[in-house]
Amino acid sequence: MAMLNRCPKCNSELKLVADMQICYRCDYWTRKGTARLDFVLFNM
Ligand SMILES: [Zn+2]
């Protein structure tokens, strides 16, 4: 499953929070899918 780095609505950078990716500009968010949750948690 592909990971988004850019918001599909406003094209700003998505922030990774737990297992979700959030856009603070337009409040868009998406679940990250199956990729490497362990790596994300250690880098918060
Ligand atoms: Zn956005």
mmCIF file of the protein (N, C-alpha, C, O) and its ligand, coordinates in Angstrom:
data_MODEL
# 
_entry.id   MODEL 
# 
loop_
_entity.id 
_entity.type 
_entity.pdbx_number_of_molecules 
1 polymer     1 
2 non-polymer 1 
# 
_entity_poly.entity_id                      1 
_entity_poly.type                           'polypeptide(L)' 
_entity_poly.nstd_linkage                   no 
_entity_poly.nstd_monomer                   no 
_entity_poly.pdbx_seq_one_letter_code       MAMLNRCPKCNSELKLVADMQICYRCDYWTRKGTARLDFVLFNM 
_entity_poly.pdbx_seq_one_letter_code_can   MAMLNRCPKCNSELKLVADMQICYRCDYWTRKGTARLDFVLFNM 
_entity_poly.pdbx_strand_id                 A 
# 
loop_
_entity_poly_seq.entity_id 
_entity_poly_seq.num 
_entity_poly_seq.mon_id 
_entity_poly_seq.hetero 
1 1  MET n 
1 2  ALA n 
1 3  MET n 
1 4  LEU n 
1 5  ASN n 
1 6  ARG n 
1 7  CYS n 
1 8  PRO n 
1 9  LYS n 
1 10 CYS n 
1 11 ASN n 
1 12 SER n 
1 13 GLU n 
1 14 LEU n 
1 15 LYS n 
1 16 LEU n 
1 17 VAL n 
1 18 ALA n 
1 19 ASP n 
1 20 MET n 
1 21 GLN n 
1 22 ILE n 
1 23 CYS n 
1 24 TYR n 
1 25 ARG n 
1 26 CYS n 
1 27 ASP n 
1 28 TYR n 
1 29 TRP n 
1 30 THR n 
1 31 ARG n 
1 32 LYS n 
1 33 GLY n 
1 34 THR n 
1 35 ALA n 
1 36 ARG n 
1 37 LEU n 
1 38 ASP n 
1 39 PHE n 
1 40 VAL n 
1 41 LEU n 
1 42 PHE n 
1 43 ASN n 
1 44 MET n 
# 
loop_
_struct_asym.id 
_struct_asym.entity_id 
A 1 
B 2 
# 
loop_
_chem_comp.id 
_chem_comp.type 
_chem_comp.mon_nstd_flag 
ALA 'L-peptide linking' y 
ARG 'L-peptide linking' y 
ASN 'L-peptide linking' y 
ASP 'L-peptide linking' y 
CYS 'L-peptide linking' y 
GLN 'L-peptide linking' y 
GLU 'L-peptide linking' y 
GLY 'peptide linking'   y 
ILE 'L-peptide linking' y 
LEU 'L-peptide linking' y 
LYS 'L-peptide linking' y 
MET 'L-peptide linking' y 
PHE 'L-peptide linking' y 
PRO 'L-peptide linking' y 
SER 'L-peptide linking' y 
THR 'L-peptide linking' y 
TRP 'L-peptide linking' y 
TYR 'L-peptide linking' y 
VAL 'L-peptide linking' y 
ZN  non-polymer         . 
# 
_pdbx_entity_nonpoly.entity_id   2 
_pdbx_entity_nonpoly.name        ? 
_pdbx_entity_nonpoly.comp_id     ZN 
# 
_pdbx_nonpoly_scheme.asym_id         B 
_pdbx_nonpoly_scheme.entity_id       2 
_pdbx_nonpoly_scheme.mon_id          ZN 
_pdbx_nonpoly_scheme.ndb_seq_num     1 
_pdbx_nonpoly_scheme.pdb_seq_num     101 
_pdbx_nonpoly_scheme.auth_seq_num    101 
_pdbx_nonpoly_scheme.pdb_mon_id      ZN 
_pdbx_nonpoly_scheme.auth_mon_id     ZN 
_pdbx_nonpoly_scheme.pdb_strand_id   A 
_pdbx_nonpoly_scheme.pdb_ins_code    . 
# 
loop_
_atom_site.group_PDB 
_atom_site.id 
_atom_site.type_symbol 
_atom_site.label_atom_id 
_atom_site.label_alt_id 
_atom_site.label_comp_id 
_atom_site.label_asym_id 
_atom_site.label_entity_id 
_atom_site.label_seq_id 
_atom_site.pdbx_PDB_ins_code 
_atom_site.Cartn_x 
_atom_site.Cartn_y 
_atom_site.Cartn_z 
_atom_site.occupancy 
_atom_site.B_iso_or_equiv 
_atom_site.pdbx_formal_charge 
_atom_site.auth_seq_id 
_atom_site.auth_comp_id 
_atom_site.auth_asym_id 
_atom_site.auth_atom_id 
_atom_site.pdbx_PDB_model_num 
ATOM   1   N  N  . MET A 1 1  ? 0.828  -1.207 0.000  1.00 0.00 ? 1   MET A N  1 
ATOM   2   C  CA . MET A 1 1  ? 0.000  0.000  0.000  1.00 0.00 ? 1   MET A CA 1 
ATOM   3   C  C  . MET A 1 1  ? 0.864  1.259  0.000  1.00 0.00 ? 1   MET A C  1 
ATOM   4   O  O  . MET A 1 1  ? 1.787  1.382  0.805  1.00 0.00 ? 1   MET A O  1 
ATOM   5   N  N  . ALA A 1 2  ? 0.575  2.159  -0.869 1.00 0.00 ? 2   ALA A N  1 
ATOM   6   C  CA . ALA A 1 2  ? 1.399  3.349  -1.032 1.00 0.00 ? 2   ALA A CA 1 
ATOM   7   C  C  . ALA A 1 2  ? 1.194  4.323  0.113  1.00 0.00 ? 2   ALA A C  1 
ATOM   8   O  O  . ALA A 1 2  ? 0.096  4.436  0.656  1.00 0.00 ? 2   ALA A O  1 
ATOM   9   N  N  . MET A 1 3  ? 2.245  5.016  0.471  1.00 0.00 ? 3   MET A N  1 
ATOM   10  C  CA . MET A 1 3  ? 2.174  6.032  1.503  1.00 0.00 ? 3   MET A CA 1 
ATOM   11  C  C  . MET A 1 3  ? 2.155  7.411  0.866  1.00 0.00 ? 3   MET A C  1 
ATOM   12  O  O  . MET A 1 3  ? 2.986  7.718  0.011  1.00 0.00 ? 3   MET A O  1 
ATOM   13  N  N  . LEU A 1 4  ? 1.223  8.228  1.275  1.00 0.00 ? 4   LEU A N  1 
ATOM   14  C  CA . LEU A 1 4  ? 1.169  9.585  0.756  1.00 0.00 ? 4   LEU A CA 1 
ATOM   15  C  C  . LEU A 1 4  ? 2.131  10.486 1.514  1.00 0.00 ? 4   LEU A C  1 
ATOM   16  O  O  . LEU A 1 4  ? 2.227  10.402 2.738  1.00 0.00 ? 4   LEU A O  1 
ATOM   17  N  N  . ASN A 1 5  ? 2.829  11.328 0.814  1.00 0.00 ? 5   ASN A N  1 
ATOM   18  C  CA . ASN A 1 5  ? 3.660  12.343 1.447  1.00 0.00 ? 5   ASN A CA 1 
ATOM   19  C  C  . ASN A 1 5  ? 3.059  13.729 1.321  1.00 0.00 ? 5   ASN A C  1 
ATOM   20  O  O  . ASN A 1 5  ? 3.426  14.660 2.038  1.00 0.00 ? 5   ASN A O  1 
ATOM   21  N  N  . ARG A 1 6  ? 2.124  13.840 0.390  1.00 0.00 ? 6   ARG A N  1 
ATOM   22  C  CA . ARG A 1 6  ? 1.506  15.137 0.129  1.00 0.00 ? 6   ARG A CA 1 
ATOM   23  C  C  . ARG A 1 6  ? -0.002 15.012 0.269  1.00 0.00 ? 6   ARG A C  1 
ATOM   24  O  O  . ARG A 1 6  ? -0.580 13.983 -0.081 1.00 0.00 ? 6   ARG A O  1 
ATOM   25  N  N  . CYS A 1 7  ? -0.625 16.037 0.770  1.00 0.00 ? 7   CYS A N  1 
ATOM   26  C  CA . CYS A 1 7  ? -2.077 16.052 0.884  1.00 0.00 ? 7   CYS A CA 1 
ATOM   27  C  C  . CYS A 1 7  ? -2.705 16.088 -0.503 1.00 0.00 ? 7   CYS A C  1 
ATOM   28  O  O  . CYS A 1 7  ? -2.349 16.943 -1.314 1.00 0.00 ? 7   CYS A O  1 
ATOM   29  N  N  . PRO A 1 8  ? -3.632 15.176 -0.792 1.00 0.00 ? 8   PRO A N  1 
ATOM   30  C  CA . PRO A 1 8  ? -4.282 15.160 -2.109 1.00 0.00 ? 8   PRO A CA 1 
ATOM   31  C  C  . PRO A 1 8  ? -5.236 16.331 -2.305 1.00 0.00 ? 8   PRO A C  1 
ATOM   32  O  O  . PRO A 1 8  ? -5.648 16.606 -3.432 1.00 0.00 ? 8   PRO A O  1 
ATOM   33  N  N  . LYS A 1 9  ? -5.589 17.012 -1.245 1.00 0.00 ? 9   LYS A N  1 
ATOM   34  C  CA . LYS A 1 9  ? -6.509 18.142 -1.358 1.00 0.00 ? 9   LYS A CA 1 
ATOM   35  C  C  . LYS A 1 9  ? -5.770 19.457 -1.604 1.00 0.00 ? 9   LYS A C  1 
ATOM   36  O  O  . LYS A 1 9  ? -6.098 20.187 -2.540 1.00 0.00 ? 9   LYS A O  1 
ATOM   37  N  N  . CYS A 1 10 ? -4.782 19.761 -0.774 1.00 0.00 ? 10  CYS A N  1 
ATOM   38  C  CA . CYS A 1 10 ? -4.135 21.077 -0.849 1.00 0.00 ? 10  CYS A CA 1 
ATOM   39  C  C  . CYS A 1 10 ? -2.650 20.978 -1.169 1.00 0.00 ? 10  CYS A C  1 
ATOM   40  O  O  . CYS A 1 10 ? -1.980 21.999 -1.325 1.00 0.00 ? 10  CYS A O  1 
ATOM   41  N  N  . ASN A 1 11 ? -2.128 19.748 -1.268 1.00 0.00 ? 11  ASN A N  1 
ATOM   42  C  CA . ASN A 1 11 ? -0.752 19.505 -1.708 1.00 0.00 ? 11  ASN A CA 1 
ATOM   43  C  C  . ASN A 1 11 ? 0.307  19.998 -0.726 1.00 0.00 ? 11  ASN A C  1 
ATOM   44  O  O  . ASN A 1 11 ? 1.465  20.158 -1.112 1.00 0.00 ? 11  ASN A O  1 
ATOM   45  N  N  . SER A 1 12 ? -0.055 20.240 0.518  1.00 0.00 ? 12  SER A N  1 
ATOM   46  C  CA . SER A 1 12 ? 0.965  20.544 1.517  1.00 0.00 ? 12  SER A CA 1 
ATOM   47  C  C  . SER A 1 12 ? 1.449  19.245 2.160  1.00 0.00 ? 12  SER A C  1 
ATOM   48  O  O  . SER A 1 12 ? 0.896  18.176 1.903  1.00 0.00 ? 12  SER A O  1 
ATOM   49  N  N  . GLU A 1 13 ? 2.468  19.341 2.984  1.00 0.00 ? 13  GLU A N  1 
ATOM   50  C  CA . GLU A 1 13 ? 3.092  18.145 3.535  1.00 0.00 ? 13  GLU A CA 1 
ATOM   51  C  C  . GLU A 1 13 ? 2.239  17.530 4.632  1.00 0.00 ? 13  GLU A C  1 
ATOM   52  O  O  . GLU A 1 13 ? 1.716  18.236 5.494  1.00 0.00 ? 13  GLU A O  1 
ATOM   53  N  N  . LEU A 1 14 ? 2.103  16.203 4.594  1.00 0.00 ? 14  LEU A N  1 
ATOM   54  C  CA . LEU A 1 14 ? 1.340  15.505 5.621  1.00 0.00 ? 14  LEU A CA 1 
ATOM   55  C  C  . LEU A 1 14 ? 2.227  15.193 6.819  1.00 0.00 ? 14  LEU A C  1 
ATOM   56  O  O  . LEU A 1 14 ? 3.392  14.829 6.662  1.00 0.00 ? 14  LEU A O  1 
ATOM   57  N  N  . LYS A 1 15 ? 1.668  15.336 8.016  1.00 0.00 ? 15  LYS A N  1 
ATOM   58  C  CA . LYS A 1 15 ? 2.369  14.959 9.231  1.00 0.00 ? 15  LYS A CA 1 
ATOM   59  C  C  . LYS A 1 15 ? 1.956  13.565 9.644  1.00 0.00 ? 15  LYS A C  1 
ATOM   60  O  O  . LYS A 1 15 ? 0.783  13.200 9.573  1.00 0.00 ? 15  LYS A O  1 
ATOM   61  N  N  . LEU A 1 16 ? 2.932  12.794 10.076 1.00 0.00 ? 16  LEU A N  1 
ATOM   62  C  CA . LEU A 1 16 ? 2.670  11.423 10.481 1.00 0.00 ? 16  LEU A CA 1 
ATOM   63  C  C  . LEU A 1 16 ? 2.448  11.368 11.989 1.00 0.00 ? 16  LEU A C  1 
ATOM   64  O  O  . LEU A 1 16 ? 3.340  11.714 12.763 1.00 0.00 ? 16  LEU A O  1 
ATOM   65  N  N  . VAL A 1 17 ? 1.261  10.933 12.406 1.00 0.00 ? 17  VAL A N  1 
ATOM   66  C  CA . VAL A 1 17 ? 0.927  10.843 13.821 1.00 0.00 ? 17  VAL A CA 1 
ATOM   67  C  C  . VAL A 1 17 ? 0.369  9.461  14.098 1.00 0.00 ? 17  VAL A C  1 
ATOM   68  O  O  . VAL A 1 17 ? -0.697 9.099  13.600 1.00 0.00 ? 17  VAL A O  1 
ATOM   69  N  N  . ALA A 1 18 ? 1.102  8.685  14.904 1.00 0.00 ? 18  ALA A N  1 
ATOM   70  C  CA . ALA A 1 18 ? 0.717  7.300  15.155 1.00 0.00 ? 18  ALA A CA 1 
ATOM   71  C  C  . ALA A 1 18 ? 0.538  6.570  13.828 1.00 0.00 ? 18  ALA A C  1 
ATOM   72  O  O  . ALA A 1 18 ? 1.494  6.469  13.060 1.00 0.00 ? 18  ALA A O  1 
ATOM   73  N  N  . ASP A 1 19 ? -0.643 6.065  13.538 1.00 0.00 ? 19  ASP A N  1 
ATOM   74  C  CA . ASP A 1 19 ? -0.829 5.366  12.269 1.00 0.00 ? 19  ASP A CA 1 
ATOM   75  C  C  . ASP A 1 19 ? -1.661 6.177  11.292 1.00 0.00 ? 19  ASP A C  1 
ATOM   76  O  O  . ASP A 1 19 ? -2.297 5.626  10.394 1.00 0.00 ? 19  ASP A O  1 
ATOM   77  N  N  . MET A 1 20 ? -1.651 7.483  11.474 1.00 0.00 ? 20  MET A N  1 
ATOM   78  C  CA . MET A 1 20 ? -2.395 8.345  10.571 1.00 0.00 ? 20  MET A CA 1 
ATOM   79  C  C  . MET A 1 20 ? -1.495 9.428  10.002 1.00 0.00 ? 20  MET A C  1 
ATOM   80  O  O  . MET A 1 20 ? -0.497 9.821  10.606 1.00 0.00 ? 20  MET A O  1 
ATOM   81  N  N  . GLN A 1 21 ? -1.874 9.896  8.828  1.00 0.00 ? 21  GLN A N  1 
ATOM   82  C  CA . GLN A 1 21 ? -1.199 11.038 8.233  1.00 0.00 ? 21  GLN A CA 1 
ATOM   83  C  C  . GLN A 1 21 ? -2.177 12.199 8.196  1.00 0.00 ? 21  GLN A C  1 
ATOM   84  O  O  . GLN A 1 21 ? -3.296 12.063 7.701  1.00 0.00 ? 21  GLN A O  1 
ATOM   85  N  N  . ILE A 1 22 ? -1.756 13.329 8.714  1.00 0.00 ? 22  ILE A N  1 
ATOM   86  C  CA . ILE A 1 22 ? -2.655 14.456 8.918  1.00 0.00 ? 22  ILE A CA 1 
ATOM   87  C  C  . ILE A 1 22 ? -2.132 15.698 8.218  1.00 0.00 ? 22  ILE A C  1 
ATOM   88  O  O  . ILE A 1 22 ? -0.942 16.008 8.274  1.00 0.00 ? 22  ILE A O  1 
ATOM   89  N  N  . CYS A 1 23 ? -3.045 16.405 7.557  1.00 0.00 ? 23  CYS A N  1 
ATOM   90  C  CA . CYS A 1 23 ? -2.725 17.695 6.972  1.00 0.00 ? 23  CYS A CA 1 
ATOM   91  C  C  . CYS A 1 23 ? -3.270 18.780 7.882  1.00 0.00 ? 23  CYS A C  1 
ATOM   92  O  O  . CYS A 1 23 ? -4.476 18.854 8.117  1.00 0.00 ? 23  CYS A O  1 
ATOM   93  N  N  . TYR A 1 24 ? -2.384 19.621 8.395  1.00 0.00 ? 24  TYR A N  1 
ATOM   94  C  CA . TYR A 1 24 ? -2.825 20.663 9.316  1.00 0.00 ? 24  TYR A CA 1 
ATOM   95  C  C  . TYR A 1 24 ? -3.387 21.874 8.593  1.00 0.00 ? 24  TYR A C  1 
ATOM   96  O  O  . TYR A 1 24 ? -3.979 22.758 9.212  1.00 0.00 ? 24  TYR A O  1 
ATOM   97  N  N  . ARG A 1 25 ? -3.201 21.911 7.306  1.00 0.00 ? 25  ARG A N  1 
ATOM   98  C  CA . ARG A 1 25 ? -3.700 23.063 6.576  1.00 0.00 ? 25  ARG A CA 1 
ATOM   99  C  C  . ARG A 1 25 ? -5.203 22.939 6.296  1.00 0.00 ? 25  ARG A C  1 
ATOM   100 O  O  . ARG A 1 25 ? -5.951 23.902 6.464  1.00 0.00 ? 25  ARG A O  1 
ATOM   101 N  N  . CYS A 1 26 ? -5.637 21.750 5.869  1.00 0.00 ? 26  CYS A N  1 
ATOM   102 C  CA . CYS A 1 26 ? -7.042 21.609 5.482  1.00 0.00 ? 26  CYS A CA 1 
ATOM   103 C  C  . CYS A 1 26 ? -7.766 20.531 6.280  1.00 0.00 ? 26  CYS A C  1 
ATOM   104 O  O  . CYS A 1 26 ? -8.919 20.209 5.992  1.00 0.00 ? 26  CYS A O  1 
ATOM   105 N  N  . ASP A 1 27 ? -7.080 19.966 7.295  1.00 0.00 ? 27  ASP A N  1 
ATOM   106 C  CA . ASP A 1 27 ? -7.691 18.949 8.152  1.00 0.00 ? 27  ASP A CA 1 
ATOM   107 C  C  . ASP A 1 27 ? -7.958 17.616 7.467  1.00 0.00 ? 27  ASP A C  1 
ATOM   108 O  O  . ASP A 1 27 ? -8.710 16.789 7.984  1.00 0.00 ? 27  ASP A O  1 
ATOM   109 N  N  . TYR A 1 28 ? -7.357 17.409 6.328  1.00 0.00 ? 28  TYR A N  1 
ATOM   110 C  CA . TYR A 1 28 ? -7.424 16.090 5.708  1.00 0.00 ? 28  TYR A CA 1 
ATOM   111 C  C  . TYR A 1 28 ? -6.605 15.104 6.524  1.00 0.00 ? 28  TYR A C  1 
ATOM   112 O  O  . TYR A 1 28 ? -5.539 15.453 7.031  1.00 0.00 ? 28  TYR A O  1 
ATOM   113 N  N  . TRP A 1 29 ? -7.094 13.867 6.656  1.00 0.00 ? 29  TRP A N  1 
ATOM   114 C  CA . TRP A 1 29 ? -6.285 12.828 7.291  1.00 0.00 ? 29  TRP A CA 1 
ATOM   115 C  C  . TRP A 1 29 ? -6.572 11.487 6.664  1.00 0.00 ? 29  TRP A C  1 
ATOM   116 O  O  . TRP A 1 29 ? -7.641 11.272 6.092  1.00 0.00 ? 29  TRP A O  1 
ATOM   117 N  N  . THR A 1 30 ? -5.610 10.581 6.773  1.00 0.00 ? 30  THR A N  1 
ATOM   118 C  CA . THR A 1 30 ? -5.774 9.251  6.221  1.00 0.00 ? 30  THR A CA 1 
ATOM   119 C  C  . THR A 1 30 ? -5.009 8.243  7.062  1.00 0.00 ? 30  THR A C  1 
ATOM   120 O  O  . THR A 1 30 ? -3.995 8.581  7.672  1.00 0.00 ? 30  THR A O  1 
ATOM   121 N  N  . ARG A 1 31 ? -5.485 7.021  7.096  1.00 0.00 ? 31  ARG A N  1 
ATOM   122 C  CA . ARG A 1 31 ? -4.722 5.966  7.762  1.00 0.00 ? 31  ARG A CA 1 
ATOM   123 C  C  . ARG A 1 31 ? -3.516 5.616  6.909  1.00 0.00 ? 31  ARG A C  1 
ATOM   124 O  O  . ARG A 1 31 ? -3.566 5.664  5.680  1.00 0.00 ? 31  ARG A O  1 
ATOM   125 N  N  . LYS A 1 32 ? -2.453 5.270  7.572  1.00 0.00 ? 32  LYS A N  1 
ATOM   126 C  CA . LYS A 1 32 ? -1.204 5.074  6.849  1.00 0.00 ? 32  LYS A CA 1 
ATOM   127 C  C  . LYS A 1 32 ? -1.142 3.743  6.102  1.00 0.00 ? 32  LYS A C  1 
ATOM   128 O  O  . LYS A 1 32 ? -0.315 3.591  5.203  1.00 0.00 ? 32  LYS A O  1 
ATOM   129 N  N  . GLY A 1 33 ? -1.976 2.793  6.442  1.00 0.00 ? 33  GLY A N  1 
ATOM   130 C  CA . GLY A 1 33 ? -1.883 1.484  5.798  1.00 0.00 ? 33  GLY A CA 1 
ATOM   131 C  C  . GLY A 1 33 ? -0.968 0.557  6.581  1.00 0.00 ? 33  GLY A C  1 
ATOM   132 O  O  . GLY A 1 33 ? -0.945 0.588  7.812  1.00 0.00 ? 33  GLY A O  1 
ATOM   133 N  N  . THR A 1 34 ? -0.231 -0.248 5.881  1.00 0.00 ? 34  THR A N  1 
ATOM   134 C  CA . THR A 1 34 ? 0.484  -1.338 6.542  1.00 0.00 ? 34  THR A CA 1 
ATOM   135 C  C  . THR A 1 34 ? 1.972  -1.071 6.713  1.00 0.00 ? 34  THR A C  1 
ATOM   136 O  O  . THR A 1 34 ? 2.690  -1.924 7.234  1.00 0.00 ? 34  THR A O  1 
ATOM   137 N  N  . ALA A 1 35 ? 2.447  0.084  6.291  1.00 0.00 ? 35  ALA A N  1 
ATOM   138 C  CA . ALA A 1 35 ? 3.897  0.296  6.237  1.00 0.00 ? 35  ALA A CA 1 
ATOM   139 C  C  . ALA A 1 35 ? 4.502  0.705  7.581  1.00 0.00 ? 35  ALA A C  1 
ATOM   140 O  O  . ALA A 1 35 ? 4.154  1.758  8.115  1.00 0.00 ? 35  ALA A O  1 
ATOM   141 N  N  . ARG A 1 36 ? 5.382  -0.094 8.123  1.00 0.00 ? 36  ARG A N  1 
ATOM   142 C  CA . ARG A 1 36 ? 6.384  0.269  9.117  1.00 0.00 ? 36  ARG A CA 1 
ATOM   143 C  C  . ARG A 1 36 ? 5.927  1.170  10.258 1.00 0.00 ? 36  ARG A C  1 
ATOM   144 O  O  . ARG A 1 36 ? 6.455  2.267  10.438 1.00 0.00 ? 36  ARG A O  1 
ATOM   145 N  N  . LEU A 1 37 ? 4.971  0.720  11.009 1.00 0.00 ? 37  LEU A N  1 
ATOM   146 C  CA . LEU A 1 37 ? 4.500  1.483  12.158 1.00 0.00 ? 37  LEU A CA 1 
ATOM   147 C  C  . LEU A 1 37 ? 5.579  1.560  13.244 1.00 0.00 ? 37  LEU A C  1 
ATOM   148 O  O  . LEU A 1 37 ? 5.685  2.577  13.929 1.00 0.00 ? 37  LEU A O  1 
ATOM   149 N  N  . ASP A 1 38 ? 6.364  0.523  13.407 1.00 0.00 ? 38  ASP A N  1 
ATOM   150 C  CA . ASP A 1 38 ? 7.420  0.514  14.417 1.00 0.00 ? 38  ASP A CA 1 
ATOM   151 C  C  . ASP A 1 38 ? 8.417  1.660  14.191 1.00 0.00 ? 38  ASP A C  1 
ATOM   152 O  O  . ASP A 1 38 ? 8.812  2.337  15.141 1.00 0.00 ? 38  ASP A O  1 
ATOM   153 N  N  . PHE A 1 39 ? 8.811  1.868  12.966 1.00 0.00 ? 39  PHE A N  1 
ATOM   154 C  CA . PHE A 1 39 ? 9.734  2.944  12.622 1.00 0.00 ? 39  PHE A CA 1 
ATOM   155 C  C  . PHE A 1 39 ? 9.142  4.303  12.987 1.00 0.00 ? 39  PHE A C  1 
ATOM   156 O  O  . PHE A 1 39 ? 9.841  5.165  13.518 1.00 0.00 ? 39  PHE A O  1 
ATOM   157 N  N  . VAL A 1 40 ? 7.880  4.489  12.708 1.00 0.00 ? 40  VAL A N  1 
ATOM   158 C  CA . VAL A 1 40 ? 7.202  5.749  13.005 1.00 0.00 ? 40  VAL A CA 1 
ATOM   159 C  C  . VAL A 1 40 ? 7.172  6.013  14.501 1.00 0.00 ? 40  VAL A C  1 
ATOM   160 O  O  . VAL A 1 40 ? 7.474  7.126  14.932 1.00 0.00 ? 40  VAL A O  1 
ATOM   161 N  N  . LEU A 1 41 ? 6.821  5.035  15.289 1.00 0.00 ? 41  LEU A N  1 
ATOM   162 C  CA . LEU A 1 41 ? 6.698  5.218  16.727 1.00 0.00 ? 41  LEU A CA 1 
ATOM   163 C  C  . LEU A 1 41 ? 8.025  5.616  17.355 1.00 0.00 ? 41  LEU A C  1 
ATOM   164 O  O  . LEU A 1 41 ? 8.047  6.437  18.271 1.00 0.00 ? 41  LEU A O  1 
ATOM   165 N  N  . PHE A 1 42 ? 9.116  5.059  16.888 1.00 0.00 ? 42  PHE A N  1 
ATOM   166 C  CA . PHE A 1 42 ? 10.409 5.376  17.463 1.00 0.00 ? 42  PHE A CA 1 
ATOM   167 C  C  . PHE A 1 42 ? 10.917 6.754  17.065 1.00 0.00 ? 42  PHE A C  1 
ATOM   168 O  O  . PHE A 1 42 ? 11.882 7.252  17.645 1.00 0.00 ? 42  PHE A O  1 
ATOM   169 N  N  . ASN A 1 43 ? 10.276 7.369  16.086 1.00 0.00 ? 43  ASN A N  1 
ATOM   170 C  CA . ASN A 1 43 ? 10.729 8.671  15.635 1.00 0.00 ? 43  ASN A CA 1 
ATOM   171 C  C  . ASN A 1 43 ? 9.794  9.817  16.004 1.00 0.00 ? 43  ASN A C  1 
ATOM   172 O  O  . ASN A 1 43 ? 9.904  10.911 15.449 1.00 0.00 ? 43  ASN A O  1 
ATOM   173 N  N  . MET A 1 44 ? 8.898  9.578  16.915 1.00 0.00 ? 44  MET A N  1 
ATOM   174 C  CA . MET A 1 44 ? 7.980  10.644 17.304 1.00 0.00 ? 44  MET A CA 1 
ATOM   175 C  C  . MET A 1 44 ? 8.604  11.590 18.322 1.00 0.00 ? 44  MET A C  1 
ATOM   176 O  O  . MET A 1 44 ? 7.959  12.545 18.754 1.00 0.00 ? 44  MET A O  1 
HETATM 177 ZN ZN . ZN  B 2 .  ? -4.394 19.449 2.949  1.00 0.00 2 101 ZN  A ZN 1 
# 
